Amino acid sequence: MTRSLAALLALTLALLCGTAYAGRVVNLASTDYPPYFSPQLPGDGVVAAITRAALAKHGHTLQLHYRPWARLMAEVKAGQFDGVMAVWYEPARAEYLHYSLPLVNTVMGFYGRVDKPVATEPLSALRTRVIGTVRGYKNPDVFDRAGLKQELAADDLTNLRKLAAGRLDLVLIDKVLARHLQGKLTTSERHAIRWQDPPLSVMPLHVGLRRELSDGEQLLADFNDGLQTLRKNGQLAALIQQYQLAQ
């Protein structure tokens, strides 16, 4: 075998190996959280579109697996998936997840009743109030530190309906999600509740990849590089505009 032929074969093998690695299917768990991500949205929503495009920059493909949130994180931790598509940062989760760069920001705050407004500042004044939260969600740190009384529900829509019925004083919720969910409420329910400024916190959404993955650090580097490319070339802004994700 000539030296040039050997070099050509080595280059071909390297390219094939690179292609095989680049073709990795990334299995991520997700919950239904419109308008950010949902199986009911075109392309699974803006966060899925961003995640898919960032992975594609290094030849990876995204495979989503929808689960209820409380079940989802347990299955990710148990190793049933490569990670979770969209997750808020929490130190306990960082023990088993690599966090990506932020995809989009979520604005967290309170919904209250129109007929019984409640001042939300300072938070310490809310200790006698009943606040609806969702089981398994990561709440803003400032909210957790306040030690407020929470009533847990399975999802945000349930909380909004309970608020409209007068069974809660406030609901802690993402502003954009709440606006989307109002389309599922009755006219009387929509008129009974409203967003209350100021927002409580801005919480970025990240992709979380399991630390135990043999190629987890490389996948994280590939994803972050792809995401940075989307920012620089304007694709990220175009996707957000395409999905009309206004805060």
Buried (B, 14 or more C-beta within 10 A) or exposed (E): EEEEEEEEEEEEEEEEEEEEBBEBEBBBBBBBBBBBBBEEBEEBBBBBBBBBBBBBBBBBEBEBBBBEBEEBBEBBBEEBBBBBBBBBBBEEBEEBBBBBBBBBEBBBBBBBBEEEEBEBEEBEEBEEBBBBBBEBBBBBEEBEEBEBEBBEBEBBBBBBBBBBEEEBBBBBBBBBBBBBBBEEBEEEBBEBBBBBEEBBBEBBBBBBBBBEBEBBEEBBBBBBBBBBBBEEEEBBEEBBEEBEBEE
